[in-house]
């Protein structure tokens, strides 16, 4: 993807040439800070920075650049405003030629960025436990980032770090082996969700038995040792539990339409053979030291409320390994084997200190070399409509499947209310696309570090900044294009005078690449949501004031059809990058 330079970039190049021809050489190196403006198509503010370098008034510098930048095929006019702003108006034909170029480009003119081999760690469910609302944002945000990086040309390695190892599995397997009288495996024609729901309940019973019965607790601990030493019977049951859980995870991922597959799943058990080596190496290098029987890494600037240092515990006093050792082993694997240049962890904000300590430890050990970036991508909680953490009446986290079912059912009612004629398989497909899209968009539309609100009334509203609003906007444009096609082919969109609403829509369409690249740079998918919502609003304004099918001339119709086409394609591409379906009919 070579990309198509935006109009703003073309104007910047034009102004630099003008500055180089009339000002000292250093003027050609100055960023002229071109941005959209209410006073013109664009405004350049670079004269103020140049003023301090050239020791001349900014308005004088702006006037010199304006005089040297004569109108041409790109620039319609350049005017000096205020103390030194340059107000720029783009030629109408240049705008529509840009729309035509973007429409004919498979990537809509978005350029590939410098490829960066990126490992994205996201979703991270636990084996033998149902996915709940806490997994929602990690899965959705991570999936959107993966799609954006891939679209921009970076090789991406998806990693789903499964919690599949530890004391809890010895406890569960022992409880199953002692025969609670419940069949947990999924039956024929049954969803794996049923089996994992039973496993979750059995785990809770095993936990209660472990806490209440010292003899059972001792047997469970022995079972952990058997699991870790490779006892065939214990391993066979463990593999069954893992496989059943992964089938269930895949059902959830299929419902959510995310890209994760079995090939992306890497459990904690994968890193288990290397944990002792991690501990030995850190101790040998003097990075980790023993403290109260545990092997710890200390940091000068990490202290608890009592002022005492808070360590990263690599190996516990009982000899067991926790998350820190596993995460350090994962970093070594991702750098040495996966050849990562960037590693992103899409994990909730509460883990910020943990990742800060893990990354610093890996840097000290040389496992995270210079040139390899590691970043925690934090996000807020999911709240209910009342502004409190979303929980069931019993105080438990909502099961993710229940939330998705509720959203799809709500969407079905909304779709049928809007169009009672929809029937059969179509309505089920549309309801699923609308309901799942609403859930995903609600997780992405706010800055990821802020809390997200799960409020179906708002999420599946046909007005406001919702996924449904964007889906209906896309379907509406596609409907217009179908009717335009029935009226016969349109000519060239270049030519004639743009109406203000046409102009605003066209200039915003030209900024799609900037929005996508911003998501990649900031790791903030909500920036693309904001762009798409503004696009849908501008299209509505355009359609209400600029007839398409009943345009006054063939040339005017061709221009407006071209704007409709690029709007539809941009909405579809943008929604796809967010992992949201863009149905042609709603």
Secondary structure, DSSP 8 states (H G I E B T S, - for coil): ------HHHHHHHHHHHHHHHHS-GGGGGS---EEE-SSSSEEE-THHHHHHHHTS-HHHHHHHHHHHS---SSEEEEEEETTTEEEEEE-HHHHHHHHHHHHTSTTTT--------EEEE----BTTS--BGGGHHHHHHHHHHHHHHHHTT--EEEEEEEB--SHHHHHHHHHHHT--S---S--TT--HHHHHHHHHHHHHHHHHHHHH-HHHHHHHHHHHHHHHHT-HHHHHHHHHHHHHHHHHHHHHHHHHT----GGGEEEHHHHHTTHHHHHHHHHHTTSSEEETTEEEE--TT-B-TTS-B--EEEE-TTS-B-HHHHHHHHHHHHHHTS--SEEEEE--GGGHHHHHHHHHHHHHHTSS-TT-EEEEE----EEETTSSB-B-TTS-B-BHHHHHHHHHHHHHHHHHHH-TT--HHHHHHHHHHHHHHHHHHHHHSS-TTS-EEE-HHHHT-SSSS-HHHHHHHHHHHHHHHHHHHHT-----S--S---HHHHHHHHHHTTHHHHHHHHHHHT-THHHHHHHHHHHHHHHHHHHHS-STT-SSHHHHHHHHHHHHHHHHHHHHHHHHTT----S--
